[in-house]
């Protein structure tokens, strides 16, 4: 039950984040171009790029957090890396990955219009 609630919460947050990004993109693109074809073209293109960057950011957060934190631990005498910090990094990366997936899906929907 708790796992389902967590998945639902992350999914809802991803949808909200991605729709916010789409809305901001739409407003910025509308300011510069006022042709509907140009707006749809640029909106799908920029949203696809942002979705890909979200996926890359989420994946790199999970993969490289332990490595960079251990390097910073040695160089700057920071807090040691532990499992709690790894779980926090994984939770943050889930939001990036889900939002990136929704942005890519939304870009494909906009490009199909």
C-alpha positions, -999 to 999 in steps of 0.1 A, spaced: 0 0 0 28 24 9 47 16 -23 17 23 -44 11 56 -27 47 65 -33 45 56 -70 13 76 -73 28 106 -56 59 106 -78 37 102 -109 15 131 -100 45 153 -92 60 144 -125 28 154 -144 26 187 -125 63 195 -132 60 186 -168 29 206 -174 45 236 -157 75 233 -180 52 230 -210 32 261 -199 63 282 -194 77 270 -228 44 279 -244 44 314 -230 80 321 -239 75 307 -275 43 327 -279 61 359 -270 87 354 -298 66 337 -325 28 342 -329 23 317 -357 5 286 -345 26 262 -367 58 278 -354 46 276 -318 38 238 -321 70 231 -339 92 249 -313 72 236 -284 76 200 -294 113 205 -302 122 223 -269 101 199 -248 118 169 -264 152 184 -255 141 192 -220 127 157 -215 160 142 -226 179 164 -203 156 154 -174 163 117 -181 201 124 -183 200 144 -151 180 117 -132 202 89 -144 235 106 -137 223 116 -102 218 80 -93 250 67 -111 275 93 -101 264 106 -67 284 80 -47 315 86 -68 314 124 -66 305 124 -30 333 101 -21 357 123 -40 344 154 -22 347 134 11 384 129 5 392 164 -9 371 186 13 365 164 44 328 165 40 302 141 56 308 105 47 286 88 21 260 65 36 228 47 26 205 75 37 222 99 14 220 73 -14 182 69 -8 177 107 -10 196 109 -42 175 80 -56 143 97 -46 154 129 -62 164 111 -94 130 94 -97 114 128 -99 138 138 -127 133 106 -146 95 106 -144 93 143 -153 116 136 -183 94 107 -195 63 128 -193 80 157 -212 90 133 -240 55 119 -241 40 154 -242 65 164 -269 54 135 -290 17 144 -285 23 180 -295 43 170 -326 14 147 -336 -10 176 -336 
